[in-house]
Amino acid sequence: MKISLEGYKTNYHFSVNLYSIFLIVTFVPDIVGIDNSIVKYLFWVVRLALALWIIYSDRRSAFRLSLFEFLYVILALIYTINLFIDVFLDPIPTLKNSGTTDFIGFFIGIILALSFRYDPAFHSEKSFLFFWISLTFGLIVAYFLAVENVKFDVSNVRYDANSTINTIMYGQTGCALALTSLFGFVHYRKVSLKILFTITFVIGMLSIAKAGSRSPVVVLALVSIFYMIARLGKVKGLLILFTAVGLLLVNIKAIVGLLTSMGSSLAVRLTSMIQDKETSGRDVIYANALSIIEESPIFGSYYLIPSGIGAGGYPHNYFLEVFMTTGFLGGTIFLALVIYSLFKSYSLIKSQHFSSWIVVLYLQILVYGMFSTGLYTSQDFWILLFFTGSLKASSVISTDKLPKSKRLPFRSRVLTQ
């Protein structure tokens, strides 16, 4: 069956590049019994080819860039040059054999991002439903095939989704489904669909519990607060959130019991984080990253921490990482783009724009990047930042009432240029 470019963009492009299809594909090496890197790199090639297909089709407008898009390209260029120097011209002492892969992975990530220059097809209802259904399927499979991981925390049981997706990313994938389900529950009117979104929200939460990682809980809480306040207003949004927190506290013993019966260590790890202020060493990593930034504030140092606490790893904070890698030159551009994207995200959610389900996923990866994951490896972040910033919501021309049909409603319409 031949798929047109427009059909691919409308149905599959988002899912191919973010979370769902990759999750499903990564079960293949475990089932077949082959090296997972073969499947991962082959999938990179497929994504790259599809991205180039989209970019080529839009080549006539490639040089008509908005200010945001122009600054984004400049930042990507600065980051690429710094990575090239660190990997090939002045190798980091602690870097072993991953430098070339890091550089190629980042470069591919930028190309993938450019294929997400705003197009209404990417946030269409078909795209949303395919993403929601395929992600739910992948997480159901992961729940039963999850593999115990003792590498991160030998004293508490945690689970990887499979040999490719570790416990942290498994938890974040569950968080993505929970946030997507929250969006669907709020936006759809039909009761049967609200029930389905409630079920998939629970599946997302169970995935977070199974993984045993704390960061998805923090991310889910913060993004939900942002979304509910922007979508429903401060009074109504906070009222609903306080009610949810109250129900959570009332049933906390039952929830802890459920987590324990699942073999999840999440309750124990959250308790440790709150009572003992346990940060997994992030505070000392931050301090070391700041000292490295002070040594080379204008043009930056290395893309990985070169020495001291956390040597050979990333700073576990996007802002620290970008200033450490590119200095004031790239860091100020990055800061401006993120601040702009936050204001735009709030506006899009408030106006009930159809792209809000993607916006909440952007907010997820942004919050996640404040205390975990590396900016140079986060293809998701570069993709979603570019999509959010390139979206042209130049005028709200409709305040239609929510339709009675199953179609996903939206009050604002986009005037594309």
N, C-alpha and C positions, 0 to 999 in steps of 0.2 A: 504494500500500500504506500503510495507516494504522499509525503507530507509537504505542504507548501511552507514557505518561510513564515507567512503570517500565521498559519496554523500552528507551527512549531512555537512561535513567540507567544501566541495566545494560550496554548495549553501546557507546554513542557519546559520552556527555557528557564523559568525560575526554579522549578523543582530539580532540574538537571544540575544546577549550579549551587543550590543551597539545601543542605540537610537531607531531604527525603530520598532521592534516587541514589545518592552516594551511600546512605545508610543501607539500603537494600543491596546494592552492588557489593558492599564489603563483606557480606555473608558468603559470597561465592568462593573465595580462597579457602575458608574454613571448611566448607562443605565438600569442595573438590579436592582439597589437600595440596594447594600450591602456595607459593610465596605471595603474601598479600601485597608486596610492593609492585608485582607484575600488574595486578588489577588496578591498583591506585594510579600508577603512571599511565597505564592505558586509558584510564578514565580521564586523566589530565589531557591526553591527546584528543580524545573525543570532544571534551568541553572546549578546548582551544579551537578545534576545527569549526564547531558550531558557532562560537563567538566571532571568528573571522568571517563566517558566512553573513552574520548580521551586520558587522561593521562594514563589510564590502557593500552590502545593499544600501547602506546609509552614507556612502562615501561622498555624495554631493553636498551634504551638509556638515561634513567632518570638520571644516575649518570655521564654521559659524558658531563660535563658542560664547557662552555667557561668561560673566566675570567669574562665577563660581567654577565653571568647567575649566576656564583658563588657569585659575589658581591651582585647581586640582592637578592639572597636567604638569604645571611647574613643580608642585610638591612631589609628584611621582617621579619626575626627572631628577630632582635633587636626591631623592631617596635611592633611586637606581644607581646614580653616580657614586654615592657613598658606599652602597653595597658592593659595587664593582671594585672599588678601591680596596675595601676591607677583605674581599674574597680573593682577588687576583693580583693586586699590586702590593698591598701591605697586609698580608694575612694575619688574622688575630692569633696570638700564640696558643690560646686554648682551643682554637678551632681545629678539628681533625679532618674528617672527610665529607662533612655535610655542607661545606661552603658553596660548592657549585649547585647542589640541589636547592639550597636556600635561595640563591640568586635566581635560578630558573623558576622556582615556585613563585617568588615575588613578581617576577616579570610577567609570568602567565596570569597572575592575579590581576595585574593592572590591565592587561588586554581583556580579560573577562569583564572587568569593571566597565571598560569602554563600550562593551556590547550591551550594557544596561543603561545607556543613555536614554532618557525618559521616552517611554512608549506606553500608551494606555493598555496595550496588549499584555504587558507584564503583570499588571494587577487586575486583569479581567476576572470575572466570576469563574470561568473555566480554569484559569490558572490557580485561583484560590482553592477551588474544590479539589483539583488534582493534587495540589500540594498537601492539603489537609488529609485526604484519603490515603495517599501514598506514605505520608509520614506516620499516620496511625498504624498502617500495616507494618511498616518497618519496626516500629517500637513494640508492637505486639510480638513479632518474631524475636526481637532482641530480649524481651522479658524472659522468654523460655530458653534462649540459647546463650544468655549472658555468661561470661567467664569470670571467675573470681580473680581479683587482682590484689596482691599483697605488696606490690612494689611501692605504692604511694604511702601506705600506712599499715605496717605489719600487725598492729594491735587491734585494728578494726577492719571488719570485712567490707570490701568494696568490690564493685563489679564493672567490668568492661562490657560494652555491647558485643564486641567480637575482637579478633586479634588486631584489627585496624583502628577501631574507635575506642579510646580509653575511657576510664570512668568519668573523667571531667567532661569530655565531649558528649558522652552518653547522657549525662545529667543535663547538659545544655540543650541537647536535642529534645529531651523530654520537656524542658522549659519552653522551647519553641512551639511544641504542640499545645502546651497549656495556654500560652499567650495567643496563639492562633484561635484556639477554642474560645477563649474569653472574648476575642473580637467577634467571632461568629455568633456567640450567645447574645451579645449586646445588639448586633446589627440585624439579625434575622428575627422576623416576627412569628413565624410559624412555630407552634408549640412542639411539634415532633422534631423539628430541627434543633430547637433549644435543648431538648432531651439528648439528642445525639451529641451536641457540643458539650453538654455536661459530662457525658460518658467519656468523650475523648479528652476532656480536661482532666478527669480522674486518671486516665491512662498516662497522660503526661506526668502527673504527680507521682504515680506509681513508678514510672521510669526514673524520676529524680530520686525517689526513695531507694530503688534497687541499685542505682549507681553509687549512692552514698556520698556524693560530693556536695559540699555546702554552698558553693558559689551559685548554683541554679536557684536555690531558695532565696538568696539575697537579691539576685537579679529579678526573679519573678515578682518579689514584693515591691521593689523600687519601680520597675516598669509598669506594674499594675496601678500603682499610686499615680504615676504620671498620666497614664492612659485614662483612668477613671475621672481624674480631676479635669483633664482637657476635654474629654468626651461628654461628661455629665455636668460639669461645673463644680466649683469648690465645695459648696454645701452638700449637694446630693452625692457627689463622688466620695467625699470624706465620710458621709453618713453610711454609705454602703460599705466602705472599707472598714470602718470601725465596727459595723455589725459583723462583718466577716471575721475580723480579729476576735471579737467577743465569742462567736461560735467556736472558733479555733481554741480559745483558752478554756472554754467550758468543756470541750471534748478532748482536751490535751492528753489525758491519761489513756483514753481509748485509742487515740492516734499513736501514742508511743507504744502501746501494746501491739497495735497492728504492724508498726515498723519492726518491732522486735520479732514478731511471728514470721515476718518476711525474711528475717536474717539481715535486715538493714542496720547499718551502724550510724545512720543519719542523725537520729535523735541524740545519740551519745556525742557525736562530733559537734552538733549545734550547741548542746549544753556546755561542752568544753570551750567553744568559741565565746559564749556569753559570760560564763562564770569565770573562766581562767584567762579570758582575753587572748586566746591562743590564735596566732596569725600564721602559723606554718613558716615562720621566719621572714615574712614579707617586710616587716618593719626594718630589719637590718639590711635587707636587699635594697629597699628604697633609699636608706641612708647612704649606702655605698654608691648607688646610681647617681645620687645628687652630688656626691663628691667628685665623681667622674665628669659630670656636666660642668662643674665649677672649673675643672682643669682645662676644658676646651669649650667655652661657652658660645663662640661665634659659629664655627663650622662643624662642631661635634667631634666625637671620638670614634668608637666602634659601634656596630649594630648589635653586638652582644657585649655583656659585661666582661671586660678584658682581664680583670684581676679582683682579688678580694672576695667578699661574700657574694655568692651567686655567679662566680666566674664561669664563663662559657654558656650562660643562660641569659634570658631576657629579664628586664626589670620588673615584670608583672604589673606594668602600668603604661598605657599607651602614651600618655603625656611625657612621662619620664623617658620612655624609649625614644620618642621622636626627637626630643631635645638632646638626648645622649648621642643619637645617630647623626642628626643633621644640624645640631646646634640652633642658635637663635634664627638662622636663616630659614630653615625648614619648619622649626617649631612654631613660629609666629603664624605662618600660613596655615599649618595644621590646626592651631587653636582657633583661628578665624573661621575656618571651614566647619569645625565642629560646633562652635557657638551658633553660626548661621543655621546649621542643620537642626539644632535643637529648637530654635524659634520656629523654623519651618515645620518641624514635626508636630509641635504643639498646635500650630495653625491648621495643619492638615487634619489632625484628629478632631479638633474643635469643630471644623466645618463638615465633619463626617465624610471626608473625602474617601473615595473608593480605594485609594492606595494605603489606607491606614493599617491594614493587616501587614503590609510590608514595613511600614514605619515602626511598628512595635518590635519587629524582628531586628530592625536597625538599632533601636534603643537597647534591645537585649545585648547585642554584640558590643555596643559601646560601653554599657555598664559593666559587662563581663570583662572588658579590656582594662578596667580601672584597677583590677586586682589579680588578674590572671591572663594567660595566653600572650603571645608575642605579636606585635604589630606587623612585623615582616612576614609572618606566616599566615596572617589572618586575611585570606582572600575574601571571606564573607564580609568583613568590615569594609574593605576597599570597594567591593561591589555595591553594598547598600549605602555607603556614604555618597558615592557618585550618583546612584539612582535618586536618592532623596534630594540631593542638591540640584540635580539637573531637571527635576520635575517642574514644569512650567504651570503653576497655578496662578495665572495672571489676573483672574477675575472670577468671583462667585456669581454665577448668572442664574442659579436656580435654588429654590428652597422647597423643592417638591416634598409632599408628604410621603411617608414611607409606603411603598406599594404593598398590596395584599398578597402578591405572588411570592414565590420562593426566591425570586431574584434578589441579589444583595443590593440594598438601597444605598443611595448616596445623595447628599444635598448639594454638594458642589460639583461642578463640571469643569473640566480642564480645557483651556484654550491653548492648543498646541500651536507652535510657530513653525 
